[in-house]
Amino acid sequence: MESNEIIKQETRFSVESLHDFAKWKLIVASALATVGLGLTSTSPQGKAWALLLIPYACAYVDLYSYQDLIRIIVVSQFFLESEETTLRAWERHCRRLHEQHRVWDLSQQAQFWGSFVLSLAPFVTFLELAKAKDWVWLGVAILLWMVGVGLSFWLWRHYKGRLVAATEK
C-alpha cells in the first residue's frame, strides 16, 4: 500500500472517531442526566453527584476529540508540504476556504458548545439545593461544577494553542 494512502486512511479513521466521540458524549451525558434526574434516591445530593459528572465526562470525550482534530491538521499540513502536486493543491484550496469562510470550524464549535450546554444540567440540582436551603452542599456543588466547566474551557484553549503550533512552519 502506498504511503499516501496509509496517511489518508489515518485521516478517515480520525474523522470516524470524531463522529463516534460526539455520539458517546451525548450517550454518556444523557445517561448521567437520566440517573441524576430520575433514577436515584430522592435526596438532592444523590442527584447532584450524577449531574456533576457531566462536565467531567464531556471534558474527557473532548480531550480525545481534540487529539483527533489535531491529527487531521497534522496530516493536512504534511500534504500541504508534500511533493505530490494534487495533494498540495487540494490542501491549499482547503486552507484558502478555511481562511476566507472558516468552513471547518463548525465541528470544533459544536464540540465545545455542546459540552458547555450539556454541562448546564446540574443547574436543576442547584435549584433543588437552594430550595432545601442546603447551603454547604450547594456551595460544594457549584464549586465542583465550576471546576468541570473550567476544565472544558482549559482544554479548548489548550487545543487551540496546539492547533496553532501544528500549523506553523
N, C-alpha and C positions, 0 to 999 in steps of 0.2 A: 504494500500500500504506500502510496506517495506521501511524503511528509506533510505537504499542504493539506491533503485530505484528512490526515490524522488531526491536524490543528483545527480544521473545520468541524470535525466530529466533536472535538473538545468544546467548541462554541455551542454546538447543538445540544450537547449534554448539559452545559451550564444554563442554557435557555429553558430546557425542560425542567431542570432543578428549580429554577426561579418560579415556574408555574406550580410545581409541587409544593414549594415552600409557602407560596401565597395561599394555597388550599389548606395546608396544615395549620397555618396561623389562624385561619377562620375556624377550623375544626377545634383546635385547642382552646381558643378564646370562647367559642360557643359552649364547649363542654364545661369550662370553668364558670361561665356565666350561668349555665343551667344548674350546676351544683350550688353556686352562690345565691341564686335567686329562688330555687325551688326544692331542691332535694336534700338540703342539710337540715339540721335542727333549727328550731325557731330562734335560737339565740343570735343576736346580731353579730357577735364575734365570730361564730362559725361561718356565717355567710361572708363576712368580711375577708376571712383568710382566703377563701376560694377566689373572690373577686380581686383581691390584692395581688394575686399571682398573675393576672392577665398582663400587666405591663412588662413583667419579667419574661413571660412566655413570648410575648411579641418581640422583645429585645433579643431573645435567644434566636428566634427564627430570622430576625433582621440581620443578625451577625452573619449567618450563613448566606443569606441572600446577597448582602453587600460583598461578600467574598466572591460569589459567582459573578456579580456585576463587574467587579474589578478584573476578574479573569477574562471576561469578554472584552473589556477595554484593552487589556494587555495583548490579547490575540489581535485585536483590531490595529493596535499600534505596530505590532510585528508585521502585519500585512501592509501597512502604510509605508514601512521602510523596506519592504520586500523587493526583490529583483523582478518578480513577475509583474508585468505592466497592467494586466487586467485586474489583479487584486489590488494593486496600488491605486489604480484609477477608481475602483469601487470604494475603497476606504476614503479617498479624497472626496468623492461625491457624498458619502455618508457624513463625513466631518463637516463639509460645507452646509449640508442640510441642517445638521445639528446646530452649527454656529448661527445660521440665519433664522431658523424656526424652532430650535430646541425640540426637535422631533423625538428624541429618545428620552426625554425627561419624564414622560407620563408614568412609566412603570416605577421609576425611582420615587416620584411624588406619591404614587399610590401606596408604595411600600411604607414610606414614612408616615403619611397622614392616616393610612389605615391603622397603623399601630397606635397613633395618637387617639383616634376616635374610639377604637376598641378599649383603650386604657381609661376611658371615661366611665366605664361600667361601675367601678367602685363608688361613684357618687351616690348610688342608690343606698349603699351601706352607710355612707356619711350622713345622709338624711335620717336614716333609722337610728343611728347612734346619737345624733343630735336630739331627736325626739325622746329618746330614752335618757337623755342627759348623762350619758356615759362619756364624760369629757376626756378622761385619761385615755380610754381606748380610741376615742375619736382622734385625739392628737397623735397617737401611735399610728393609727390607720392612715391619716393624712401624710405623716412623715414617710411611711413605707411607700405610699403611692407616689409621693414626690421623688423619692429615690428611683423608683422604677421608671417613671416618665423621664426623669433626668438621665437615666441610663440610655433610653432610646434617643434622646437628643444628643448625648455624647457620642453614641455610635454613629449617628447621622453625620455629625461634624467630623468624626474620625474618618468615616468613609469618604466624605468629600475631600478631605486632605490627602488621602491615599489616591483618590481619583486624579487629583491634580498631579501628584508625584508620578503616577503611572503614565500620564500623557505628556510629561515634559521630556524633552530630548536630552 
